[in-house]
Amino acid sequence: MQDDRSPSRRTVLACATVVAASATGLVGVTATPAVAHRREHRLKKIISRMSIEAKIGQLFVPYFYGASATSPSQFDQDRNLRELGVRTVAELIAKYHLGGVIYFSGWTNNIQNPRQIADLTNGVQRASLALPTPIPSLISIDQEHGVNVRIGSGATQLPGAMALGAGRSLRDARTAGRISGTELATLGIHQNFAPVADVNVNPANPIINIRSFGADAREVGRMVAAQVTGYQQAGVAACAKHFPGHGDTGQDSHTDLPVITHTREEWDRIDAPPFKAAIAAGVDSIMTAHLQVPALDPSNEPATLSPTILQGVLRDELGFDGVIVTDALNMHGVRTKYGDDRVPVLALKAGADQLLFPPDIDVAYHGVLDAVRSGEITEDRLDESVLRILRVKDKVGLLSGSPYISPKEVDRVVGARTHRLAAARIAERTTTLLVNQDEALPLRRGQKKLLVVGAGPAFPTDDTRTTVPELARAFDELGYRTTHLATGRAPDGSKIDEAVAAARGRDAVVVTTDNVDATSAQRTLVSRLLATGIPVVHLAVRNPYDIAHLGNVPASLVSYCWTEVELRAAARVIAGRVEPRGKLPVPIQRADDPAKVLFRSGHGLSYAP
């Protein structure tokens, strides 16, 4: 079996060739005009040596199966062969001259632990440097943190966007981006599809929601800029998404083609500011959204395929000249009008540069190749996108040094104790106390016997760990005597009866909820627990909006997600080990009258007098 960590002599020499052609000095340092001109000349010289096929390959960022570049499991080889026409990602890179790939957890089996990721990265880079024009891969990932995280075990887990929005600290947002970026860069992952720049003004948004920093465009913009700075200081290209704004929709573009009905004035006021802030912060890439915005493009083309939106608004009006990356091209929202061979062509003609996650790489690649050969897409237009991608590769250091990963450095940096401590402190500053009647919190000294009960979703990257037992463990570590019972998001009558019985003899009950609505059985669970007379503490582990449906609970908090770092922070707040400091980044409307506000944005209680 080939060791993916040990570069061959040929690939080392190939890498040296690129370095000699492209070295530009320190990553992230602003170049003088003369230096920038020389860099452009060097990058264009690389492009001049590339075939049409190699240039097209630089645009694609596909998925693949397996934890190894050259020797994945037989199961993953079979899946690759069935869906991609090759057995390994190394073969995929060779066949299509790929400029990048994207790692996923779970369904693709790309991610197991940091050491394995480093080996995979080295195998990907070896394959890239074996191409006729040896250029390292720009490896991408969706590591937003919070609910949307790909690398779990071994890496530092950080609060997600809405939690950071509740913390209201630009320093914390920047630090979180820098910690995450440092660990990603150490693993050889140099493009992160984060932060989310959408302004979540629709509480029913099924796809953005807590992935957004909040509902205030100015505050979201400040947080987006801080995260962009943090990631890019660490040598990772940040990506603001989803342009022109996905925050006010009740539909999921994975399955539908949403329509944003904002007027142009509303778009300028609500959706545009975070993207303008990202551009001002020097963001390296911006991801498109698969949705219609009639106020920006009356033709109703999906934004990903709209020259009016990408070229006219994003490039010409907002002045963005970085990499435009499409959202995943396998999503239904972009496949409603055109075939999979035409979608990537139309995206490029609209102004996109990177083509993410095509549903059929062979169909997509040859669709673009045919368009170039026919003259529908000129080679000059192709060169524009390749140059933008090479600029990013150069900026993050891929063209000025070895792209290979040191396992020792991975062990030293990824999941470092200092990173985990910083993440814990940041999370503690995000937990938000909404209700505290008669000073129900913090728990009193005599309240040691706890029941933790309620909805218990599995951790985003580890379905063997679920919310309720993990929260109970966090209380146990603080000295409580805890029992727990997971009742799920839709408890039936017998499960609710079991929870009520389990509460007997307890000093307090902590009940977790997850996406409560007007018909949710979780409402009945909370009501029955309140009727026992035992003190009840409510913790919304996802959306802050749950409280609107729960009536008169004496104490209610929001953690904005249920990862370990956020659950532990919530436990410490409930126990009084730290003060609640979070402030709602979104307003919460009354369930019985959505025109009225139950809690305004900025609401958040503390224990201090």
TADA-V703331 format. One line per field, one symbol per residue. ss: DSSP state (2 for helix, 1 for strand, 0 for the rest). phi: phi as a letter, one per 30 degrees, with the letter a starting at -180 (. if undefined). burial: I if it has 16 or more other C-alpha atoms within 10 Angstrom, else O. A space follows every 10 residues. Layout:
ss: ???
phi: ???
burial: ???
This chain:
ss: 0000000022 2222222222 2200000000 0022222222 2222222200 0222222221 1100000000 0002222222 2222000022 2222220001 1110000000 0002222222 2222222220 0000000001 1000100100 0000000000 2222222002 2222222222 2222220000 1100010000 0000000022 2000002222 2222222222 2220001011 1110000000 0000000110 0002222222 2222222222 0000111100 1100000000 0022202222 2222222000 0011100000 0222000002 2222222222 0001110000 2222222222 2222000022 2222222222 2222200000 0000002222 2220002222 2222222200 0111112220 0000000011 1111000110 0111112222 2222222000 1111110000 0022222222 2220000111 1110000000 2222222222 2000011111 0002222220 0000111100 0002222222 2222200000 0000000110 0000001110 000010000
phi: .ddddcdddd dddddddded dbebjddidd ddedddddde ddddddddcc deddddeddc bcdacjcbdb bdddedddde ddccibcbdd dddddchdca bbcbcidcid bbaedddddd eddddddddc decdbedcdc accdiidcbc ccejcdcbed dddddddhcd dddddddddd dddddddicc bcdacdcdcd ccededbchd dcdlccedde dddddddedd ddddibddbd bbdckcdbbc bcddbbcdcc cedddddedc cdeddddddd diedbbcdcc acbedcbddi deeeccdddd ddcdddddid bddccddedd ddeccdcbdd dceddddddd kdcccchddb dddddddded ddddjdcddd dddedddddd ededddjdcb ldddccedde ddcdieeddd dddddddddc ecccbadhhd bdededcccc ccbkdbddee caddcbeddd dddddedcjd cccbadcidb dddddddddd ddddiddabc ccbbidbdcd ddddeddddd ddidecccbd cbdddeedcc icddbbbbci abdedddddd dddddidbdd bdbecbdcdd ddaedccdbd ejdlcbddd
burial: OOOIIOIOOO IIOIIIIIIO IIIIOOIIOO OOOOOOOOII OIIIOIIOOI OIIIIIIIII IIIIIIIIII IIIOOIIIII OOOIIIIIII IIIIIIIIII IIIIIOOIII IIOIIIIIII IIIIIIIIII IOIIIIIIII IIIIIIIIII IIOOIIIIII IIIIIIIIII OIIIIIIIII IIIIIIIIII IIIIIIIIII IIIIIOIIII IIIIIIIIII IIIIIIIIII IIIIIIIIII IIIIIIIIII IIIIOIIIII OIOOOOIOOI IIIIIIIIIO IIIIIIIIII IIIIIIIOOO IIIIIIIIII IIIIIOOIOI IIIIIIIIII IIIIIOOOOI IIIIIIIIII IIIIIIIIII IIIIIIIIIO IIOOOOIOOO OIIOIIIIII IIIIIIIIII IIIIIIIOOI OOIIIIOOII OIIIOIIIII IIIIIIOOOI IIIOOOIIII IIIIIIIIII IOOOIIIIII IIIIIIOOOI IIIIIIIIII IOOOIIOOII OIIOOIIIII IIIIIIIOOO IIIIIIIOII OOOOIIIIII IIIIIIIIII OOIIIIIIII IIIIIIIIII IIIIIOOIII IIIIIIIIII IOOOOOOIIO IOIIIIOOO
